[in-house]
Amino acid sequence: MEKVRDYFKVFFGGLLGIMMAILPVTILWQVLTGGMVFGMDVITNIGGLVTMFGESGFVGLVTLVIVMSFFIKE
């Protein structure tokens, strides 16, 4: 069971790494060309996410801290 957990941890860690590498490229692409990437408006989605955290008050702050803890490597 521990091997399965480790496999998923490595798999999702790699997937997250790929997504975090693609994100700046998609933002740059949208800024330079004005076109959508993969049918998504990346900048609007990021802005909506930030707005959602801001409007949620304390709960938004706690959620943001939890989400950021996933991205911080120790």
C-alpha positions in Angstrom: 0.0 0.0 0.0 2.9 2.3 0.7 4.3 1.8 -2.8 0.9 2.8 -4.3 0.9 6.0 -2.2 4.5 6.8 -3.2 3.6 6.1 -6.9 0.7 8.6 -6.8 2.8 11.1 -4.9 5.5 11.0 -7.5 3.0 11.0 -10.4 1.0 14.0 -9.1 4.2 15.8 -8.2 5.4 15.4 -11.7 2.1 16.5 -13.2 2.1 19.6 -11.0 5.6 20.4 -12.0 4.6 20.2 -15.7 1.6 22.4 -15.1 3.7 25.0 -13.2 6.1 25.1 -16.1 3.3 25.6 -18.7 1.5 28.3 -16.8 4.0 31.1 -17.4 4.2 30.2 -21.1 0.4 30.3 -21.5 0.3 33.7 -19.7 3.0 35.1 -22.0 1.3 33.6 -25.1 -2.0 35.3 -24.2 -0.3 38.7 -23.4 1.7 38.7 -26.7 -1.0 37.3 -29.0 -4.3 38.1 -27.3 -5.5 34.6 -28.2 -6.8 31.9 -25.8 -4.7 28.9 -25.0 -6.3 25.5 -25.0 -9.7 27.3 -25.3 -9.2 29.0 -21.9 -8.7 32.7 -21.0 -5.8 32.1 -18.5 -5.4 35.7 -17.3 -9.2 36.0 -16.6 -9.2 32.7 -14.7 -6.2 33.8 -12.5 -7.9 37.1 -11.9 -11.1 35.4 -10.9 -9.2 33.1 -8.5 -7.5 36.1 -6.8 -10.8 37.9 -6.6 -12.5 34.8 -5.0 -9.8 34.6 -2.4 -10.1 38.4 -1.7 -13.9 38.4 -1.3 -13.9 35.4 1.0 -12.4 37.3 3.9 -10.7 35.1 6.6 -11.9 31.8 5.0 -10.3 32.9 1.7 -7.0 33.7 3.6 -7.0 30.3 5.3 -7.7 28.6 1.9 -4.9 30.5 0.2 -2.5 29.4 2.9 -3.5 25.8 2.5 -3.2 26.0 -1.3 0.2 27.7 -1.0 1.4 25.0 1.3 1.1 22.5 -1.6 3.5 24.6 -3.7 6.2 25.1 -1.0 8.9 22.5 -1.0 10.7 21.8 2.3 
